Amino acid sequence: MPEGALPTPCVIHNSDFIPVRRLAASAIWIFICRRNAYLYRMIELQKLRQNSLFWLLAGAVLVALAWPFDNRVDTVLDVTNKPWWHQIAWWCSKIGEGWVVGAAGIFCAVFFLLMNRPQIAAGIFFAALTSELTGLAATILRVLLGRTRPSTHDVPPGFYGVWHQGHWIVGQFKFSAFPSGHAATAVGLAAAVWLIHRGWGAVAAVYALAVMWSRIALQCHHLSDVAASAVLAVPLAMLSKRFLAPSVEFQFGNLHRAWKKSKPSGQISLQSKNSSGVNGHVVGKPCRSNNR
């Protein structure tokens, strides 16, 4: 710089602040969005808690009202001396077992996953998993409570817990009535399907009612046992839909993407072609071969 010359002032234009302003605006927008998302989750969680508590209270009243009618309903629905109805009840009870629901759920989920229907596969797997969880919860409770079954006549009716006459009774059939594991499995499945699709949920509800009827008809459970199973299974299915379903959908999406990547390049299944079109017609431009 020549001696005596004044330094050139540093001029800052308004355009230099534009990136800073955009960055600040983006940060504020991200903060607002995350805050709103957090508040929304808290509100939804609060509603879920309120609905679950309301259902549990209403269910407790329902079980209390059903309790005085146990003996009367057990007698009316008893089919142990009716061979034809006994066979129907036996099959209805069999399809309510946990291993049947689990095996059918896994088979159908894998089938639809291979048919490029990951959302349907995830919904089926979620319903089956929820059914298993509700059945497991009912099984744990009935083992701990130790209520006698209608067909048990060598001990007075009642709740005996895990200890009776100096012996452990955990896992004994005649002391495992309340609540019904079969009914909880079936109602859990129906509630999970209802939360996903109302139409199929109505079909699953008929299935659950058939299982509940069969457990009373076979003299395995009282009316209050199956009612308590429904009270237990519905809120558990609601909680499962809130916390478990997103993870199941995410994992099945990953499985579907991994399965598609593992296929040889250039191999396109007929299902994937039809899935992008309507009534079997492919929408969009036809695929061109790399060999021109």
RAFENFEN-V897605 format. One record per residue. OMEGA is omega in radians with two decimals (999 if undefined). NEAR is the number of other ideal C-beta (glycine too) atoms within 10 Angstrom. D_CENTER is the distance of its C-alpha to the mean C-alpha in whole Angstrom. Layout:
omega,near,d_center
OMEGA,NEAR,D_CENTER
OMEGA,NEAR,D_CENTER
This chain:
omega,near,d_center
3.11,7,78
-3.11,4,82
3.14,4,83
-3.14,5,83
3.12,7,80
3.12,6,77
3.13,6,74
-3.12,7,72
3.10,6,69
-3.10,5,65
3.11,6,64
-3.14,8,60
3.13,7,59
-3.13,7,56
3.12,7,54
-3.13,9,54
-3.07,11,52
3.10,10,49
3.13,9,47
3.12,9,47
3.14,10,46
3.13,10,43
3.12,10,42
3.12,11,42
3.11,10,40
3.12,10,38
3.12,10,37
3.14,10,37
3.11,10,35
3.12,10,32
-3.13,10,32
-3.13,10,32
3.13,10,29
3.12,10,27
3.12,10,28
3.10,10,27
3.11,10,24
3.12,10,24
3.12,10,25
3.12,10,22
3.12,11,19
3.12,10,21
3.12,10,21
3.11,11,17
3.10,12,17
3.09,10,19
3.14,11,18
3.10,16,15
-3.14,12,17
3.13,10,19
3.13,13,17
3.12,16,15
3.12,11,18
3.13,11,20
-3.14,17,17
3.11,14,18
3.11,11,22
3.11,11,21
3.09,19,20
3.08,12,22
3.13,11,25
3.12,16,23
3.12,21,24
3.11,11,27
-3.13,11,28
-3.04,17,27
-3.11,13,29
-3.09,10,32
-3.08,14,31
-3.07,18,30
-3.11,12,33
-3.14,10,34
3.11,16,31
-3.13,18,31
-3.09,10,34
-3.05,11,33
-3.11,17,30
3.13,18,32
-3.11,19,32
3.13,13,34
3.12,7,37
-2.98,12,36
-3.07,8,36
3.10,8,34
3.10,16,32
3.11,15,31
3.11,11,30
3.14,15,28
-3.14,25,26
3.13,13,26
3.08,11,24
3.10,21,22
-3.11,21,21
-3.12,12,21
3.06,16,18
3.13,27,16
-3.05,16,17
-3.10,20,14
3.11,9,16
3.13,12,16
-3.13,24,13
3.14,16,12
3.12,12,16
3.13,15,15
3.13,21,12
-3.13,14,14
-3.11,12,17
3.13,17,15
3.11,25,14
-3.14,14,17
-3.12,13,19
3.05,19,18
3.10,19,18
3.09,13,22
3.12,15,22
3.06,19,21
-3.05,18,18
-3.14,21,16
3.09,13,14
3.12,18,13
3.12,25,13
3.12,25,10
3.12,24,8
-3.13,27,9
3.10,22,8
3.14,26,5
3.13,32,4
3.13,25,7
3.08,22,6
3.10,31,4
3.13,31,7
-3.13,18,9
3.13,20,8
3.07,31,9
3.11,28,12
3.12,16,13
3.12,18,14
3.14,26,15
3.11,19,17
-3.12,11,19
-3.09,18,20
3.07,22,21
-3.11,17,23
-3.08,12,25
3.04,17,25
3.09,22,27
3.13,23,28
3.11,21,30
3.11,21,29
-3.13,23,31
3.14,15,32
-3.08,16,34
-3.10,10,37
3.05,6,39
3.11,13,38
3.11,8,38
3.11,14,34
3.12,10,32
-3.07,12,30
3.11,17,32
-3.11,13,30
-3.05,14,30
-3.13,11,34
3.10,15,36
3.08,7,40
-3.13,5,40
3.01,8,37
3.12,9,34
3.13,17,32
3.09,13,28
3.11,11,26
-3.03,15,29
-3.03,10,28
3.11,16,30
-3.08,24,29
-3.05,25,25
-2.95,25,24
-0.15,22,22
-3.09,30,19
3.10,32,19
3.10,26,16
-3.11,30,16
3.11,32,15
3.09,35,13
-3.11,32,11
3.14,35,12
3.07,33,11
3.08,34,7
-3.12,30,7
3.14,28,9
3.12,26,8
3.12,30,4
3.12,27,7
3.13,21,10
3.13,20,8
-3.06,19,9
-3.05,14,12
-3.11,9,14
3.09,9,16
3.07,15,14
3.09,17,12
3.08,12,15
3.13,12,16
3.10,23,13
3.07,17,14
3.07,10,18
-3.14,18,16
3.11,27,15
3.11,17,18
3.12,17,20
3.14,27,18
3.10,26,19
-3.08,18,23
-3.11,28,23
3.06,28,23
-3.10,24,25
3.12,23,28
3.13,22,28
3.08,18,29
-3.10,22,26
3.02,31,25
3.07,27,26
-3.14,23,25
3.10,23,24
-3.12,29,22
3.07,30,19
3.10,24,20
3.09,29,19
3.10,34,16
3.12,25,14
3.14,22,15
-2.98,25,13
-3.05,32,10
3.11,24,10
3.08,20,11
3.08,22,8
3.09,26,5
3.09,18,7
3.12,15,8
3.10,23,5
-3.10,19,5
-2.98,16,9
-3.02,11,9
-3.06,16,7
3.13,20,7
3.13,12,10
3.12,11,11
3.12,20,10
3.14,17,11
-3.11,11,14
3.11,13,15
3.02,23,15
3.08,14,17
3.11,11,19
-3.14,16,19
3.12,18,20
3.12,11,23
3.13,9,24
3.12,13,24
3.13,12,26
-3.11,8,29
3.12,7,29
3.13,11,31
3.13,5,35
-3.13,7,36
3.14,8,37
-3.11,7,35
-3.12,10,33
3.11,13,31
3.14,9,31
-3.13,11,27
3.07,14,28
-3.10,14,31
-3.07,15,29
-3.13,12,26
-3.11,11,29
-3.12,11,30
3.13,8,30
3.06,5,31
3.14,8,32
-3.10,9,34
3.12,14,34
3.09,7,34
-3.10,7,37
3.10,6,39
-3.14,6,40
3.10,10,39
3.13,7,43
3.11,7,44
3.14,7,45
-3.11,4,48
999,4,50
